[in-house]
């Protein structure tokens, strides 16, 4: 599995903790986040992750900002992206099982690092169930094509 990860200035600290987790898990990743704490515009940092996942270069993406909202909105503008804003373990599992989410968004100012790392572990280890959910995910793709 290969992950694309990014944040804006509001998610820098959590992004670094998640990258450490990815290294511990032996998961390859590319970091598209800012290298300073200077204020930046979240769409500029969400786009490379979303485009990389949509193109197939990356299997999944992880985005972090202050709330996760801006990053998730920006990522979902890219065709083929199903970015889920997640702040609990149930949603982390459900969005993979039912929605086949390919990008995870979280808010550093919303949740602590311990929970965020558990969310990442859960999201990365949960597979899409397919079945009745496949039809629904296909309908999402049809909406993009209209």
N, C-alpha and C positions, 0 to 999 in steps of 0.2 A: 504494500500500500504506500502511496505517495501523497503527501498532504501539502497544500498551499495554505499559509497562515499569514495574517496581517492584522493590524490594528491602526487606530489613529492614536493621537497623544493620550487620550483618555483610557486607552486599553494597553498601553506599553508594558506596565508591570505584570499584568496577567498573561499577556502574550509570552513574555519571557519565561514565566513559570510553566506555561503549557509546552513551550519548546523543550524545556528540561524534561518534562514528562515524556514527550515524544522520543527524545533521545534515550531515556530509560527503557522505553518500550521497544526500542529498535526500529522505530518508524521513520522513514526518510521524509524530509520536509524541505520546503523552500520558504524563506521568510521575506515577505514583501512590506513589512512594517517600517515605520520611521525609526531612524537610529538616534534621534534626539527627542527631548520632551517638548520641543517647540510645537505650538498649535498648528495643526494641519487639517485639511478637508477630507472627511471620511470617504466620500465617493472615490477620491483618487487612490485610496488604499484598498477599497473593496473591489474595485474593477479588475485588477490583475488576478486576484484570487478567483473571482467569478468566471472570468474569461478562461482562465487556465483549467478550471474544472469543467466548464462547458465544452472546451475543445478536446477533453480527454487526456490532456497532459498530466493532470492530477486526478486522483480517485475521489478526493473530498477536500473541502476547504474549511478553515476555521477563521472567524472574524470577531474582533473584540473592539468595542468602543465604550464610552461611558455607560450607556444604557443597552447597547446592542441594537437599538431600534434603527438608527441611521444606517448602520452597516447592513442590516437585513433588508431594508428597503432598497438600498443601492444594489446589493447583490441580486435581488429578485427582479431587477430590470433587465438582466441578461437572460436571453433565451436559453432554456434548458436547466436553469438553476432553480432548485427548491431549497431555499435558505430558511431555516427554522430558528427563531429566537427562543432560546431555552434557558430557564433559570431553575429547573428542578429535574430530578432523576426520572420521574414518570414521563415527562415530556421528551426527555432525551431518548428514552427507549421507544416511545410511541411514534415519534417523528421518523425514526428509522424503520420500524416495523410497518407502519401504515402509510407513510408519505414518501418513503425512500428519499429522505432529505439528503442532499449532497453537500450542503454547506451548513455549518453550525455558527450561530451568532450568540454572543453573550455580552453582558454589561459588567464591566469591572466595578462600577459604582453601585451595582445592584446586588451582586453576590460576592462572597469571599472566595479566596483561592482554593480552600479545601473542597468546597462544594463544586467549584468550577472544574477542578481536576477530576472529580468523580463523574461529572457530567461528560467530560471528554472521554474518559475510559468507557463509560456506558455507550455513548454515541458511536465510538469507533468499533466496539465489539458487537453491536447489535446489527443483525442482518434484516433486510427487507423480507417481509412475509410473502409478498406476491398475492396470488389468489384473488379474492374479491377486491383487494387493495390495488392490484395492477390496473384494473379498469378505471379506477378513480385517478390514478397517477397519469394514465393515458389521456383522460379528459383534461387534465391540467395542460398537457402538451398541446392538445387541440386548441385550447384557449389562446395559447401563444401563437398559433398559426393563423388565427383569424385576423 
